[in-house]
């Protein structure tokens, strides 16, 4: 048989080289995703099931616009202090130290139970003209909160330094959902994002109710956080939606997000997420994977430069990525380097 000719078996349709390649690609996609889930399931559960510090239930308050920001901050600070005392009494000293530090900050929300939920404000939210909301990815909880907070501090410092005279800024570090573990089945599905989306929508409504009139709100969504933001995007009153180091968002294109916001995407040159298969398929009764790469041309986002950094470097002080994020939040979009 000559090379490139079709093979035909009596009683069947011809099998072309293209069809064979497509079948192989499909099997490869399913195999890669199955391997991802299988590897996650195979990780010992001891780490995921480690004992967590006991804590009181969160303070029950009306929305900040009704309770007032000062009262909201005070109530959640008091709850964090109580959680710290409870953790210390049960021998969780490191956890207690983290909660004692939180008890001195501007908390829109705090819940010390389980892995923990924290919404912290940096800056004067009540008078802010530009508000950036940071949405974290996997493995973020109270025990790792300092790492997440450092990104908010870096952005807040740069915004404060570069904001034009008369423009006031605030940054909100939103650990408002139970993030998946990096090595867990949930990190490859939209399940956690589906549960988090209503909470993120509620936060944005609250921010518009307490910030300056016509305040611009930007969502900066890292890694799995981009899946959360995409899930919440429809009808969300934000000006900019930014995906950083995204494994995919669960949407095939920007149009599928159904948002009026400008949609941005970036990936550092050394970010390992580049090697994650940008696919999705039905597997084990759920959809695994997140589809189109947000920095690809077919997705349709405004792709900007993130420099040479890795997966955790998007907010590194002095980085090109942080410079561009600052420009986006301030509305200086023509200065963003593509």
C-alpha positions as CSV (number, residue, x, y, z in Angstrom):
1,X,0.0,0.0,0.0
2,X,1.3,3.4,-0.9
3,X,2.0,5.9,2.0
4,X,-0.9,8.2,2.6
5,X,-3.5,6.0,1.0
6,X,-6.8,5.2,2.9
7,X,-7.2,1.8,4.4
8,X,-10.6,0.2,3.9
9,X,-12.0,-3.0,5.5
10,X,-14.8,-4.8,3.6
11,X,-18.2,-3.6,5.0
12,X,-16.8,-0.6,6.8
13,X,-16.2,3.1,5.9
14,X,-12.6,4.1,4.9
15,X,-10.4,5.1,7.8
16,X,-8.4,8.2,6.9
17,X,-5.1,9.3,8.4
18,X,-7.0,12.4,9.7
19,X,-9.6,10.3,11.5
20,X,-7.0,8.1,13.0
21,X,-5.1,11.2,14.3
22,X,-8.3,12.7,15.7
23,X,-9.1,9.5,17.5
24,X,-5.6,9.3,18.9
25,X,-5.9,13.0,20.1
26,X,-9.2,12.3,21.8
27,X,-7.8,9.2,23.6
28,X,-4.8,11.3,24.6
29,X,-6.9,14.1,26.0
30,X,-9.0,11.7,28.0
31,X,-5.9,9.9,29.2
32,X,-4.3,13.1,30.4
33,X,-7.3,14.2,32.3
34,X,-7.9,10.7,33.7
35,X,-4.3,10.6,34.9
36,X,-4.7,14.0,36.5
37,X,-7.7,12.9,38.5
38,X,-6.2,9.5,39.3
39,X,-3.0,11.1,40.6
40,X,-5.0,13.5,42.8
41,X,-7.1,10.7,44.2
42,X,-4.0,8.6,44.9
43,X,-2.5,11.3,47.1
44,X,-2.6,10.1,50.7
45,X,-5.6,11.6,52.5
46,X,-3.8,12.2,55.7
47,X,-2.7,15.7,54.8
48,X,-6.2,16.7,53.6
49,X,-7.8,15.3,56.7
50,X,-5.3,16.8,59.2
51,X,-7.0,18.1,62.4
52,X,-8.1,21.8,62.2
53,X,-8.2,24.3,65.0
54,X,-11.6,24.7,66.6
55,X,-13.2,28.2,66.3
56,X,-16.4,30.0,67.1
57,X,-19.1,30.7,64.5
58,X,-18.6,34.0,62.6
59,X,-20.2,37.2,63.7
60,X,-23.8,37.6,62.3
61,X,-24.2,41.1,60.8
62,X,-26.2,42.8,58.2
63,X,-24.4,44.0,55.0
64,X,-21.6,46.6,55.6
65,X,-23.7,49.3,54.0
66,X,-26.3,48.8,56.8
67,X,-24.0,48.0,59.7
68,X,-21.4,50.5,58.7
69,X,-17.8,49.7,57.9
70,X,-16.4,50.5,61.4
71,X,-19.0,48.2,63.1
72,X,-18.3,45.5,60.6
73,X,-14.6,45.7,61.1
74,X,-14.9,45.7,64.8
75,X,-17.2,42.7,65.0
76,X,-15.0,40.5,62.8
77,X,-11.9,41.6,64.6
78,X,-13.5,40.5,67.9
79,X,-14.4,37.2,66.3
80,X,-10.8,36.7,65.1
81,X,-9.5,37.4,68.6
82,X,-11.9,34.9,70.1
83,X,-10.9,32.3,67.5
84,X,-7.2,32.9,68.4
85,X,-8.0,32.3,72.1
86,X,-9.8,29.1,71.3
87,X,-7.0,27.8,69.0
88,X,-4.4,28.6,71.7
89,X,-6.4,26.8,74.4
90,X,-6.4,23.7,72.2
91,X,-2.7,23.8,71.4
92,X,-2.8,25.3,67.9
93,X,-0.2,28.0,68.6
94,X,0.8,28.9,65.1
95,X,-2.8,29.1,64.0
96,X,-3.6,31.3,67.0
97,X,-0.8,33.7,66.2
98,X,-2.2,34.2,62.7
99,X,-5.6,34.9,64.0
100,X,-4.3,37.3,66.6
101,X,-2.7,39.3,63.7
102,X,-5.9,39.2,61.8
103,X,-7.7,40.6,64.8
104,X,-5.8,43.9,64.3
105,X,-6.9,44.4,60.7
106,X,-9.9,45.7,58.7
107,X,-12.0,42.6,58.2
108,X,-15.1,42.6,56.1
109,X,-15.6,39.0,57.1
110,X,-13.9,36.3,59.2
111,X,-14.7,32.7,59.8
112,X,-12.1,30.6,61.6
113,X,-13.8,27.3,61.2
114,X,-12.3,24.6,58.9
115,X,-9.6,26.0,56.6
116,X,-11.0,29.5,57.3
117,X,-12.5,32.4,55.4
118,X,-11.1,35.9,55.5
119,X,-12.0,39.2,53.6
120,X,-9.5,41.9,54.5
121,X,-9.5,45.5,53.3
122,X,-6.3,47.5,52.7
123,X,-6.9,51.2,52.4
124,X,-10.0,53.5,52.9
125,X,-12.7,51.5,51.2
126,X,-15.5,54.0,52.0
127,X,-13.8,56.7,49.9
128,X,-12.0,54.6,47.3
129,X,-12.4,55.5,43.6
130,X,-10.5,52.4,42.5
131,X,-11.0,49.0,44.2
132,X,-9.1,45.9,43.3
133,X,-10.4,42.5,44.5
134,X,-7.8,39.6,44.7
135,X,-9.2,36.1,44.3
136,X,-6.8,33.3,45.2
137,X,-6.2,29.9,43.8
138,X,-5.7,26.5,45.4
139,X,-4.2,25.8,48.9
140,X,-5.2,29.1,50.4
141,X,-6.6,29.2,53.9
142,X,-5.9,30.8,57.3
143,X,-2.7,28.8,57.7
144,X,-1.3,30.1,54.4
145,X,-3.0,33.5,54.5
146,X,0.2,35.5,54.9
147,X,1.3,34.4,51.4
148,X,-1.9,35.6,49.9
149,X,-2.0,38.8,51.9
150,X,1.5,39.7,50.7
151,X,0.2,39.9,47.1
152,X,-2.5,42.4,48.3
153,X,0.1,44.5,50.2
154,X,2.4,44.6,47.2
155,X,-0.5,45.8,44.9
156,X,-1.8,48.3,47.5
157,X,1.6,49.9,48.0
158,X,2.1,50.3,44.3
159,X,-1.4,51.7,43.8
160,X,-0.8,54.2,46.6
161,X,2.5,55.3,45.0
162,X,1.2,55.6,41.4
163,X,-2.4,56.8,41.8
164,X,-2.9,60.3,40.4
165,X,-3.5,63.1,42.8
166,X,-7.1,62.9,44.2
167,X,-7.6,59.2,43.2
168,X,-8.1,57.0,46.2
169,X,-7.5,53.3,46.1
170,X,-8.3,50.2,48.2
171,X,-7.4,46.5,47.8
172,X,-9.7,43.6,49.0
173,X,-8.0,40.3,49.7
174,X,-11.0,37.9,49.3
175,X,-10.5,34.5,50.7
176,X,-14.2,34.0,50.5
177,X,-14.4,30.3,49.5
178,X,-12.9,26.9,50.4
179,X,-10.1,26.6,47.9
180,X,-9.2,23.2,46.5
181,X,-6.0,21.5,47.3
182,X,-3.5,21.5,44.5
183,X,-3.3,17.7,44.7
184,X,-7.0,16.9,44.9
185,X,-9.7,15.9,42.4
186,X,-11.6,19.2,43.1
187,X,-8.8,21.3,41.6
188,X,-9.6,19.9,38.1
189,X,-13.4,20.6,38.2
190,X,-15.6,23.7,38.6
191,X,-17.3,22.4,41.7
192,X,-15.7,24.7,44.2
193,X,-16.1,27.6,41.8
194,X,-19.8,27.0,41.4
195,X,-20.2,27.3,45.2
196,X,-18.0,30.4,45.4
197,X,-19.6,32.4,42.6
198,X,-22.6,33.6,44.6
199,X,-20.4,34.8,47.4
200,X,-18.2,36.7,45.0
201,X,-21.2,38.4,43.5
202,X,-22.5,39.4,47.0
203,X,-19.1,40.9,47.8
204,X,-19.1,43.0,44.7
205,X,-22.6,44.3,45.5
206,X,-21.4,45.2,49.0
207,X,-18.3,47.0,47.7
208,X,-20.4,49.2,45.4
209,X,-22.7,50.0,48.3
210,X,-19.9,51.2,50.6
211,X,-17.3,52.6,48.3
212,X,-17.3,56.0,46.6
213,X,-20.0,56.6,44.0
214,X,-19.0,55.2,40.6
215,X,-16.0,53.5,42.0
216,X,-14.2,51.3,39.5
217,X,-13.9,47.6,40.6
218,X,-11.3,45.3,39.1
219,X,-11.2,41.5,39.8
220,X,-7.7,40.0,39.8
221,X,-8.1,36.3,39.7
222,X,-5.1,33.9,40.1
223,X,-4.9,30.3,39.0
224,X,-8.1,28.4,40.2
225,X,-9.4,31.8,41.2
226,X,-9.9,32.5,37.5
227,X,-12.4,29.7,37.4
228,X,-14.3,31.3,40.3
229,X,-14.3,34.7,38.6
230,X,-15.5,33.3,35.3
231,X,-18.3,31.4,37.0
232,X,-19.4,34.7,38.7
233,X,-18.9,36.9,35.7
234,X,-22.3,37.1,34.1
235,X,-24.0,40.3,35.3
236,X,-21.2,41.1,37.7
237,X,-20.7,44.9,38.0
238,X,-17.0,45.2,37.5
239,X,-14.9,47.2,35.1
240,X,-12.0,44.7,34.6
241,X,-11.7,41.0,34.9
242,X,-8.1,39.7,35.0
243,X,-7.0,36.1,34.7
244,X,-3.5,35.4,36.0
245,X,-1.8,32.0,35.5
246,X,-5.1,30.5,34.6
247,X,-5.5,26.8,33.8
248,X,-8.6,27.8,31.9
249,X,-11.9,29.3,33.0
250,X,-14.6,26.8,32.0
251,X,-15.6,29.2,29.2
252,X,-14.5,28.7,25.6
253,X,-14.4,32.4,24.7
254,X,-14.7,35.8,26.3
255,X,-18.2,36.1,24.8
256,X,-19.2,33.0,26.9
257,X,-18.5,35.0,30.1
258,X,-21.4,37.3,29.3
259,X,-19.7,40.2,31.0
260,X,-19.5,43.9,30.2
261,X,-16.0,44.1,31.8
262,X,-12.8,44.3,29.9
263,X,-11.3,40.8,30.1
264,X,-7.5,40.5,30.5
265,X,-5.2,37.5,30.7
266,X,-1.5,37.0,31.4
267,X,0.9,34.2,32.0
268,X,4.5,34.5,33.2
269,X,7.2,32.9,31.0
270,X,8.2,30.5,33.8
271,X,4.6,29.6,34.9
272,X,4.2,25.8,35.0
273,X,0.5,26.2,34.2
274,X,1.4,26.6,30.6
275,X,1.9,22.8,30.6
276,X,-1.6,22.0,31.9
277,X,-3.8,20.5,29.2
278,X,-6.3,23.2,28.2
279,X,-9.1,20.7,27.6
280,X,-12.3,19.6,29.2
281,X,-14.1,16.3,29.0
282,X,-16.8,14.3,30.8
283,X,-15.1,11.9,33.1
284,X,-16.3,10.0,36.2
285,X,-19.7,11.7,36.1
286,X,-18.3,15.3,36.0
287,X,-16.5,17.7,33.7
288,X,-12.8,17.6,34.2
289,X,-10.6,20.5,32.9
290,X,-11.3,24.1,32.0
291,X,-11.1,24.4,28.3
292,X,-9.6,27.1,26.1
293,X,-6.3,28.7,27.2
294,X,-7.2,32.3,28.3
295,X,-4.0,33.7,26.7
296,X,-4.8,32.1,23.3
297,X,-6.0,34.1,20.4
298,X,-9.3,32.2,20.1
299,X,-10.3,33.0,23.7
300,X,-10.3,36.7,22.9
301,X,-9.0,38.3,26.1
302,X,-6.6,41.3,26.1
303,X,-3.3,39.5,26.7
304,X,-0.7,41.6,28.5
305,X,2.9,41.0,29.5
306,X,3.7,39.3,32.8
307,X,7.5,39.1,32.4
308,X,9.6,36.1,33.3
309,X,8.0,35.2,36.6
310,X,6.5,31.9,37.7
311,X,3.1,30.9,39.0
312,X,3.5,32.7,42.3
313,X,5.2,35.9,40.9
314,X,2.4,38.0,39.4
315,X,2.5,40.5,42.4
316,X,6.2,40.4,43.0
317,X,7.4,44.0,43.8
318,X,9.1,45.6,40.9
319,X,7.8,43.1,38.4
320,X,6.4,43.9,34.9
321,X,3.3,42.0,35.9
322,X,2.6,44.1,38.9
323,X,3.2,47.3,36.9
324,X,0.6,46.2,34.4
325,X,-1.9,45.2,37.0
326,X,-1.5,48.6,38.6
327,X,-2.2,50.3,35.3
328,X,-5.3,48.2,34.8
329,X,-6.7,48.9,38.2
330,X,-6.1,52.7,37.8
331,X,-7.7,52.6,34.4
332,X,-4.5,53.5,32.5
333,X,-5.2,50.8,30.0
334,X,-3.3,52.4,27.1
335,X,-0.1,52.1,29.1
336,X,-0.5,48.3,29.6
337,X,2.2,46.5,27.7
338,X,0.9,43.8,25.4
